[in-house]
């Protein structure tokens, strides 16, 4: 503190601002209600109202005591020039850094420049004159400095001497894994055991797993970096005993185990250089490099003595495809769409609304695809019409969409129709909810909505009125009868218009398939003999061919039964048309004396259909 004082009277005094000029004079601005507010050479000497504004100037009294007000910089290595600010420096006899005397120059009565001395440690700066000694309230932070090291290269275990300054109290010595200057403060390389011989010298040795790079010494929270790199040589060619995992995409970390990894200079996957980090002389981690196609081959590790190779291959798998954009934004069948992204090499299919398209892989980052006839759209929650386009490779698939906007939304391609749709027929004309029917007509390319009687107009927010169509061609599509459907005409919408069928579709209430009877009872059966047959009839109510995936008798005692009949898996009779029937005739075979029980199961494809069981 330079000086302090009171300012004010017996009333309410408020200071609203303060400023200090280059001479150390303080200016205070505020308001007062005091009638005894102190004034000197005032423009208005007395209070003229309830509240008056004041401006006060306060001058610094003459410094009579030795003091240190500040110094800069606050840290640095030996040899750093430090400027000390304060008072009564004329006649100063000593400047010291935490007790270690330093060379100095008195610039003025308020300024001294001093040089950080060798042997200085973290602590305050002191200034001495004939009246005494003053010490700074803030400590000066001594920063280590590496001047040289010897030798400049060596193998695992080689003794290394580091020369510099401010090593007393050092907390770490590291062999950095990079040749870049000042990199020690960002990346820790391989720590090494060390001994501080003096404030100017450290003894250490090449640690296990070290690689060529700068040397680093940390002290007082600061890290010094050598001006040149230490070269770590291999003691022998590397050997690789194992690696894990044995396959992966670009960016996959692979742990490699072996020997003589200290001093490793390169790691490669089938000849492609990879980034790596050596953990010890027996282990390192490498990252699978970016590859355009799957690359299968050995992993190699190289040091100054030679190269070691794996005895088995690593399988580098390309990443899944990624789409970043497309052009144009829309178009009819036949439009060539350019898809951009990455990971397109090996693409096996491009589909538009489920319809396969012809395409050419121009490069790993570009595909040219042609919009196929029959490609359909969908409508999203925001009533946007777009086509779901999917790029598939052996390693994954990606949806074709543009980049996200500020709200996280992405744009999709829209298939345009060249004319409104027409409906010439549909089959079957009668079916139950859940049945699949086929519509025939024209201009189905670009269709996005099919509605049965009882449903609403196209709306992405109306999930109950939508019947999901599946495109087949420009003249044919299929749909599933939705739960809301009522008997009446069918409406198809595309991007050019809509059409209502002239014929009506009839919704039945029958389930898609029925089995009759639901159970049967067999009497007692003599062991070794076969009972008479019971007949179960399976009826198809869907109006579409159904491929029977299998007919079986299950249950804990299913071996007591056999069957015959016309319902056979994957046979013509197993594909009944509307109201066609086939029969199953189970027999009870008296193989044992146990109570006969079993289950008749019918399985129909696709696999998503659940088996229906009827106990007998």
C-alpha positions in Angstrom: 0.0 0.0 0.0 1.4 3.4 -1.0 -1.0 5.6 1.1 -4.6 5.7 2.5 -6.9 8.4 3.7 -10.5 9.2 4.6 -12.7 11.4 2.5 -16.1 12.7 3.5 -18.2 14.6 6.1 -21.0 14.0 8.6 -23.7 13.4 6.0 -24.2 10.8 3.3 -21.2 10.6 0.9 -21.2 8.4 -2.2 -18.2 7.8 -4.5 -19.3 6.9 -8.0 -15.9 6.6 -9.8 -12.2 6.8 -9.4 -9.2 7.3 -11.8 -5.4 7.5 -11.3 -3.1 9.6 -13.5 0.5 8.8 -14.6 1.8 10.7 -11.5 -0.2 8.6 -9.1 -2.8 11.3 -8.4 -6.3 9.9 -7.6 -9.5 11.5 -8.8 -12.8 10.7 -7.1 -16.3 11.7 -8.4 -19.4 11.3 -6.3 -22.2 13.1 -4.3 -22.6 14.4 -0.8 -25.2 15.8 1.7 -22.5 16.8 4.2 -22.3 20.4 5.1 -18.8 19.8 6.5 -17.4 18.0 3.4 -13.6 18.9 3.3 -12.6 21.3 0.4 -9.4 22.9 -0.7 -9.3 25.6 -3.4 -12.9 24.7 -4.2 -15.0 26.1 -7.0 -17.9 25.9 -4.5 -16.8 25.9 -0.9 -20.1 25.2 0.9 -23.1 22.8 0.3 -25.6 24.7 -1.8 -28.5 22.2 -1.6 -29.7 18.9 -0.2 -27.3 16.8 -2.4 -24.2 18.2 -4.2 -21.8 16.6 -6.7 -18.1 16.6 -5.8 -14.8 16.1 -7.6 -11.7 15.5 -5.4 -8.1 15.2 -6.3 -5.7 13.3 -3.9 -2.0 13.5 -4.5 0.4 10.7 -3.5 2.6 11.8 -0.6 6.3 11.6 -1.1 7.7 8.0 -0.8 10.0 7.8 2.2 10.1 4.0 2.6 11.8 1.3 0.6 9.1 -0.8 -1.1 8.4 -3.3 -4.0 5.1 -2.6 -5.7 5.4 -5.1 -8.7 7.8 -6.9 -11.0 7.6 -8.3 -14.5 7.8 -10.9 -15.8 6.7 -13.1 -12.9 8.5 -16.2 -14.1 11.4 -17.2 -16.3 14.6 -19.2 -16.6 18.1 -18.2 -15.4 19.3 -15.1 -17.3 15.8 -13.6 -17.6 15.8 -9.8 -17.2 13.2 -8.7 -14.5 12.0 -5.2 -14.0 11.2 -4.3 -10.4 9.0 -1.3 -9.6 8.7 0.5 -6.2 10.4 3.3 -4.3 13.7 4.4 -2.6 15.9 2.4 -5.0 18.6 5.0 -5.2 21.6 3.6 -3.3 20.3 0.0 -3.4 23.1 -2.4 -2.4 21.5 -5.9 -3.3 18.8 -7.6 -5.2 18.1 -11.3 -4.5 15.8 -14.0 -5.9 14.7 -16.1 -2.9 18.0 -15.3 -1.2 20.3 -15.8 -4.2 22.0 -12.5 -5.1 21.5 -11.2 -8.6 23.2 -8.7 -10.8 21.1 -5.5 -11.1 21.0 -1.9 -12.4 19.2 1.0 -10.6 17.4 2.7 -13.5 15.7 5.3 -11.2 14.5 5.8 -7.7 11.4 3.7 -8.6 12.8 1.1 -11.0 15.5 -1.6 -11.0 16.4 -4.2 -13.6 17.8 -7.5 -12.4 18.9 -10.8 -14.0 17.7 -14.2 -12.6 20.8 -15.8 -11.1 21.9 -19.4 -11.4 20.8 -21.4 -8.4 17.7 -19.3 -7.8 14.6 -21.1 -6.6 11.0 -20.3 -6.4 10.4 -17.4 -3.9 10.2 -13.7 -3.4 12.4 -11.0 -4.7 14.2 -8.7 -2.2 15.8 -5.3 -2.5 18.3 -3.9 0.1 19.5 -0.3 0.7 21.1 1.5 3.7 17.7 1.6 5.5 17.0 -2.1 5.3 15.5 -4.8 3.1 12.1 -5.2 1.5 10.6 -8.4 0.1 8.0 -8.8 -2.6 4.6 -10.2 -1.6 4.6 -12.3 -4.7 7.0 -15.2 -5.5 9.0 -15.2 -8.7 8.5 -18.6 -10.5 11.8 -20.0 -11.7 11.5 -21.9 -15.0 13.8 -24.8 -16.0 15.9 -24.6 -19.1 17.7 -27.4 -21.1 20.9 -26.3 -22.7 22.2 -29.6 -23.9 22.3 -33.4 -23.4 24.8 -36.2 -23.9 25.0 -38.6 -25.7 22.5 -37.6 -28.4 21.4 -41.2 -29.2 21.3 -44.6 -27.6 19.4 -47.8 -27.0 17.2 -48.9 -24.1 19.1 -48.2 -20.8 21.7 -45.8 -22.2 22.7 -43.2 -19.6 22.0 -39.6 -20.5 23.2 -36.4 -18.9 21.0 -33.3 -19.2 22.6 -29.9 -18.7 20.7 -26.7 -18.1 19.4 -24.5 -15.3 16.8 -24.5 -12.5 16.8 -28.3 -12.1 16.6 -28.3 -8.3 13.3 -29.8 -7.3 12.6 -31.2 -10.7 9.5 -33.4 -10.7 9.7 -35.2 -14.1 12.0 -36.1 -17.0 10.2 -37.4 -20.2 11.5 -38.7 -23.5 8.9 -37.1 -25.8 7.5 -39.0 -28.7 7.7 -36.1 -31.1 10.5 -33.9 -32.7 8.4 -30.8 -32.5 9.5 -28.0 -30.2 7.5 -27.1 -27.1 5.5 -30.2 -27.5 6.4 -31.5 -24.0 3.8 -29.3 -22.4 1.0 -30.9 -24.5 1.9 -34.6 -24.7 3.6 -36.7 -22.1 5.9 -39.2 -23.8 7.8 -41.9 -21.9 8.6 -40.9 -18.3 12.2 -41.8 -17.1 13.8 -42.3 -13.7 16.2 -39.5 -13.0 18.6 -38.0 -10.4 19.1 -34.3 -9.9 22.9 -34.0 -9.6 22.8 -30.2 -9.2 20.8 -27.2 -10.2 22.4 -27.4 -13.6 22.6 -31.2 -14.2 20.3 -34.2 -14.3 21.2 -37.9 -14.9 18.7 -40.2 -16.5 18.5 -43.2 -18.9 16.5 -44.3 -22.0 13.3 -45.9 -20.7 11.4 -48.9 -22.0 9.1 -47.9 -24.9 10.9 -44.6 -25.6 10.9 -43.3 -29.2 13.0 -40.5 -30.8 12.0 -37.0 -29.8 12.7 -34.0 -27.6 13.7 -34.3 -23.9 11.5 -32.7 -21.3 12.2 -31.5 -17.7 9.4 -30.3 -15.5 10.0 -28.1 -12.4 7.9 -25.6 -10.5 4.9 -26.4 -12.8 6.9 -25.4 -15.9 8.3 -27.8 -18.5 11.5 -27.2 -20.5 12.0 -28.7 -23.9 15.4 -29.5 -25.5 16.2 -27.7 -28.7 17.0 -30.9 -30.5 15.8 -34.5 -30.5 17.3 -37.5 -28.8 17.5 -40.5 -31.2 16.4 -43.8 -29.6 18.0 -46.7 -31.4 16.7 -50.3 -31.4 18.7 -52.9 -29.5 17.6 -55.5 -32.0 15.0 -55.9 -34.8 11.4 -55.9 -33.5 9.5 -59.2 -33.1 5.7 -59.4 -33.0 4.1 -62.3 -31.1 0.4 -61.2 -31.2 -2.0 -58.4 -32.0 -5.6 -57.6 -31.0 -8.2 -57.2 -32.5 -7.4 -59.1 -35.7 -9.7 -56.9 -37.9 -11.3 -53.5 -37.8 -12.2 -50.3 -39.7 -10.1 -47.2 -40.0 -9.4 -45.6 -36.6 -9.5 -48.9 -34.8 -6.8 -49.1 -32.1 -4.7 -52.3 -32.3 -2.6 -53.5 -29.4 0.6 -55.2 -30.7 2.7 -57.3 -28.3 6.3 -58.4 -29.0 9.8 -57.3 -28.2 12.4 -54.5 -29.0 9.7 -51.8 -29.5 11.8 -49.1 -27.9 13.0 -46.8 -30.6 10.2 -47.8 -33.0 10.2 -45.5 -36.0 7.3 -46.8 -38.1 4.2 -49.1 -38.0 2.4 -50.2 -41.1 -0.7 -52.2 -42.0 0.0 -54.1 -45.2 2.4 -51.3 -46.2 0.2 -48.3 -45.2 1.8 -46.2 -42.6 -0.1 -45.9 -39.3 0.0 -43.7 -36.2 1.3 -45.4 -33.1 2.3 -45.0 -29.5 4.9 -47.2 -27.8 3.8 -48.2 -24.2 6.9 -50.3 -23.4 9.6 -52.3 -25.0 7.1 -55.2 -25.4 3.9 -53.4 -26.3 2.6 -50.6 -28.6 -0.7 -49.4 -29.9 -1.3 -48.5 -33.5 -4.3 -47.0 -35.3 -5.7 -48.6 -38.4 -5.0 -46.1 -41.2 -7.7 -44.8 -43.5 -8.1 -47.1 -46.5 -10.4 -46.9 -49.5 -10.8 -50.6 -49.9 -10.5 -53.6 -47.6 -6.8 -54.2 -47.1 -5.7 -57.6 -45.7 -2.1 -58.1 -44.9 0.6 -58.2 -42.2 1.4 -55.6 -39.7 5.1 -54.4 -39.6 7.0 -52.6 -36.9 10.3 -50.9 -37.7 13.2 -49.6 -35.6 16.8 -48.5 -36.5 18.0 -52.1 -36.6 15.3 -53.7 -38.7 11.6 -54.6 -39.3 9.4 -57.2 -37.6 6.2 -58.6 -39.2 3.2 -60.5 -38.0 2.9 -64.2 -39.1 -0.9 -63.7 -39.7 -2.7 -61.0 -41.6 -4.8 -58.1 -40.2 -8.1 -57.6 -42.0 -8.7 -53.9 -42.5 -12.4 -53.3 -43.1 -13.6 -50.2 -45.0 -15.9 -48.0 -42.9 -19.7 -48.0 -43.5 -20.8 -45.6 -46.3 -21.5 -42.0 -45.4 -23.6 -39.5 -47.4 -22.9 -35.8 -47.3 -25.0 -34.5 -50.1 -26.8 -35.1 -53.5 -27.8 -33.3 -56.6 -30.3 -32.5 -58.1 -32.9 -32.0 -55.4 -35.7 -33.8 -57.4 -36.5 -35.4 -60.8 -38.6 -38.0 -62.6 -37.6 -41.5 -63.5 -34.5 -41.5 -65.6 -32.9 -38.6 -63.7 -29.2 -39.1 -62.9 -28.6 -38.4 -59.3 -25.1 -37.6 -58.1 -24.5 -38.8 -54.5 -21.4 -37.5 -52.6 -19.9 -38.8 -49.4 -17.3 -41.5 -48.5 -17.0 -45.3 -48.2 -18.7 -46.0 -51.6 -16.2 -48.4 -52.9 -17.8 -51.9 -53.1 -21.4 -50.6 -53.1 -23.8 -53.4 -53.8 -27.1 -51.6 -54.3 -28.8 -48.2 -54.4 -32.6 -48.2 -53.9 -35.2 -45.5 -54.4 -38.2 -46.2 -52.1 -37.2 -49.8 -52.1 -36.8 -50.1 -55.9 -33.3 -51.1 -57.0 -31.6 -48.5 -59.3 -28.8 -48.8 -61.8 -25.7 -47.0 -60.5 -22.0 -46.4 -61.1 -19.4 -46.0 -58.4 -17.5 -43.1 -59.8 -15.0 -43.0 -56.8 -15.0 -43.8 -53.2 -16.6 -40.4 -52.6 -19.2 -40.3 -55.5 -22.0 -42.5 -57.0 -24.0 -41.8 -60.1 -27.5 -43.4 -59.8 -30.5 -43.4 -62.2 -34.0 -42.9 -60.7 -35.9 -46.1 -61.5 -39.5 -46.4 -62.7 -41.8 -47.3 -59.9 -39.8 -45.4 -57.3 -42.2 -44.0 -54.7 -42.0 -41.3 -52.1 -43.2 -40.9 -48.5 -44.6 -37.9 -46.6 -43.0 -36.8 -43.3 -44.4 -35.2 -40.3 -44.0 -31.7 -41.8 -45.9 -32.8 -45.0 -42.6 -32.8 -47.0 -42.7 -35.4 -49.8 -39.4 -37.2 -50.3 -37.9 -40.5 -51.4 -36.0 -42.8 -49.1 -32.8 -43.6 -51.0 -30.4 -46.1 -49.4 -26.8 -46.9 -50.4 -25.6 -50.4 -49.3 -22.1 -51.8 -49.1 -20.9 -55.0 -47.5 -19.9 -52.9 -44.5 -23.1 -51.0 -43.9 -25.7 -48.7 -45.4 -26.5 -45.0 -45.5 -29.5 -42.9 -46.2 -29.1 -40.3 -48.9 -29.7 -36.9 -47.4 -28.3 -33.4 -47.5 -26.4 -31.7 -44.6 -28.3 -30.6 -41.5 -29.5 -27.0 -41.3 -29.3 -24.9 -38.1 -32.4 -26.7 -36.7 -31.0 -30.2 -37.4 -33.3 -30.9 -40.4 -32.0 -32.6 -43.5 -33.2 -32.5 -47.1 -34.2 -35.6 -49.1 -34.6 -36.3 -52.8 -38.1 -36.1 -54.3 -39.2 -38.4 -57.1 -41.4 -36.3 -59.5 -44.3 -37.8 -61.4 -44.8 -36.9 -65.1 -48.6 -37.2 -64.9 -51.4 -38.0 -62.4 -51.8 -41.7 -61.6 -54.5 -43.9 -63.1 -56.0 -47.2 -61.7 -57.1 -49.8 -64.1 -57.7 -52.6 -61.6 -56.7 -54.1 -58.3 -56.6 -57.7 -57.0 -58.1 -59.1 -55.0 -61.2 -56.9 -54.9 -62.2 -58.4 -51.6 -59.9 -59.0 -48.6 -59.6 -58.6 -44.9 -57.6 -56.0 -42.9 -54.0 -56.9 -43.1 -54.2 -58.5 -46.5 -51.9 -57.4 -49.3 -53.4 -56.2 -52.6 -51.9 -55.2 -55.9 -52.9 -52.1 -57.8 -52.5 -51.9 -61.6 -52.5 -48.7 -63.6 -50.0 -46.0 -64.8 -47.8 -43.2 -63.5 -47.2 -44.8 -60.1 -43.7 -43.4 -60.1 -43.6 -40.7 -57.5 -46.6 -42.0 -55.6 -46.5 -41.0 -51.9 -50.0 -41.8 -50.4 -52.7 -44.5 -50.9 -56.0 -44.1 -49.0 -58.9 -46.5 -48.6 -62.4 -45.3 -47.9 -62.6 -44.2 -44.3 -59.2 -42.5 -44.5 -58.2 -38.9 -44.8 -56.3 -36.7 -47.3 -52.5 -36.8 -47.3 -51.0 -35.5 -44.1 -47.7 -36.4 -42.5 -49.3 -35.9 -39.1 -52.2 -38.4 -39.8 -50.7 -41.8 -39.1 -54.0 -43.6 -39.1 -55.1 -42.8 -42.7 -52.0 -43.9 -44.4 -51.6 -47.2 -46.2 -47.9 -47.9 -46.9 -47.4 -48.6 -50.6 -44.5 -50.7 -52.0 -43.5 -49.7 -55.5 -43.0 -52.5 -58.1 -43.0 -50.5 -61.4 -44.6 -47.4 -63.0 -47.7 -49.5 -63.6 -48.0 -51.6 -60.4 -47.7 -51.2 -56.7 -48.9 -53.2 -53.6 -50.4 -52.1 -50.4 -51.6 -53.6 -47.1 -55.3 -53.1 -46.2 -55.2 -50.8 -43.1 -57.2 -51.2 -40.0 -59.4 -48.1 -40.7 -60.4 -49.4 -44.2 -64.0 -49.5 -45.2 -65.6 -50.9 -48.4 -65.3 -48.3 -51.2 -62.9 -46.9 -53.8 -59.1 -46.6 -53.4 -57.3 -43.3 -53.9 -53.7 -43.0 -55.1 -51.7 -39.7 -54.9 -48.5 -38.8 -56.7 -46.6 -35.5 -57.1 -48.7 -34.6 -60.2 -52.1 -35.3 -58.9 -54.4 -38.1 -57.6 -57.0 -40.7 -58.8 -60.0 -42.5 -57.3 -60.6 -46.0 -58.5 -63.8 -46.5 -60.4 -64.3 -49.9 -58.8 -64.9 -50.4 -55.1 -62.8 -52.6 -52.8 -64.7 -54.8 -50.3 -63.4 -55.2 -46.8 -64.2 -58.6 -45.3 -64.2 -59.4 -41.6 -62.7 -62.9 -42.0 -59.2 -63.4 -40.5 -56.4 -64.0 -43.1 -56.3 -67.7 -42.4 -58.6 -70.0 -40.4 -58.1 -73.5 -39.1 -61.0 -75.9 -38.4 -61.5 -77.6 -36.1 -59.4 -75.9 -33.4 -58.7 -79.2 -31.5 -59.2 -82.9 -31.8 -59.4 -85.7 -29.3 -57.8 -89.2 -29.7 -58.8 -92.2 -27.7 -56.6 -94.7 -26.0 -54.2 -96.3 -28.4 -52.6 -99.8 -28.2 -48.8 -99.5 -28.1 -47.4 -100.3 -31.6 -50.6 -99.4 -33.5 -51.8 -96.2 -35.3 -55.1 -94.5 -34.8 -57.4 -93.3 -37.5 -56.8 -89.8 -38.9 -58.3 -86.6 -37.7 -58.8 -83.9 -40.3 -57.9 -80.2 -39.9 -58.8 -77.8 -42.7 -56.6 -74.6 -43.3 -58.5 -71.9 -45.3 -56.9 -68.9 -47.0 -59.0 -65.7 -46.7 -56.4 -63.2 -47.8 -57.0 -63.3 -51.6 -53.2 -63.6 -52.1 -51.0 -66.6 -52.5 -49.5 -67.7 -49.3 -46.3 -69.8 -49.2 -46.5 -72.3 -46.4 -43.1 -72.3 -44.6 -43.8 -75.5 -42.8 -46.3 -77.8 -41.2 -45.3 -79.6 -38.0 -46.6 -81.3 -34.9 -44.9 -80.1 -31.7 -45.2 -80.5 -28.0 -43.6 -82.7 -25.3 -45.0 -85.9 -26.8 -44.9 -84.9 -30.5 -43.1 -88.1 -31.4 -46.4 -89.9 -30.7 -48.0 -88.3 -33.8 -47.5 -88.5 -37.5 -49.4 -86.6 -40.3 -50.4 -86.7 -43.9 -52.5 -84.5 -46.1 -52.5 -81.9 -48.8 -50.9 -79.0 -46.8 -47.2 -79.3 -47.7 -44.4 -76.8 -47.3 -43.3 -75.0 -50.4 -45.5 -77.0 -52.8 -48.2 -75.8 -55.2 -50.9 -77.0 -52.9 -49.2 -75.0 -50.2 -50.0 -71.7 -52.1 -53.8 -71.6 -52.0 -55.7 -68.7 -53.6 -58.8 -67.0 -52.0 -60.9 -69.5 -50.0 -58.7 -72.4 -51.2 -58.1 -75.1 -48.7 -55.7 -77.8 -47.8 -56.0 -80.5 -45.2 -53.8 -81.9 -42.4 -54.4 -85.5 -41.2 -52.6 -86.2 -37.9 -52.4 -89.8 -36.5 -51.8 -90.9 -32.9 -49.1 -93.5 -32.9 -49.0 -95.7 -29.8 -45.2 -95.6 -29.2 -45.4 -95.6 -25.4 -47.8 -95.9 -22.5 -47.8 -92.2 -21.8 -50.8 -89.8 -22.2 -50.7 -88.6 -25.8 -50.6 -84.8 -26.3 -49.2 -82.5 -28.9 -49.6 -79.3 -30.9 -50.4 -78.8 -34.6 -48.5 -75.8 -35.9 -48.8 -74.0 -39.2 -46.1 -71.6 -40.3 -46.6 -69.2 -43.2 -44.0 -66.9 -44.7 -42.8 -64.2 -44.3 -41.0 -65.0 -41.1 -42.7 -62.1 -39.3 -45.9 -64.1 -39.2 -46.4 -65.8 -35.8 -47.1 -69.6 -35.7 -50.6 -70.5 -34.7 -51.0 -73.5 -32.5 -54.0 -75.8 -32.0 -53.7 -78.3 -29.2 -55.1 -81.8 -29.6 
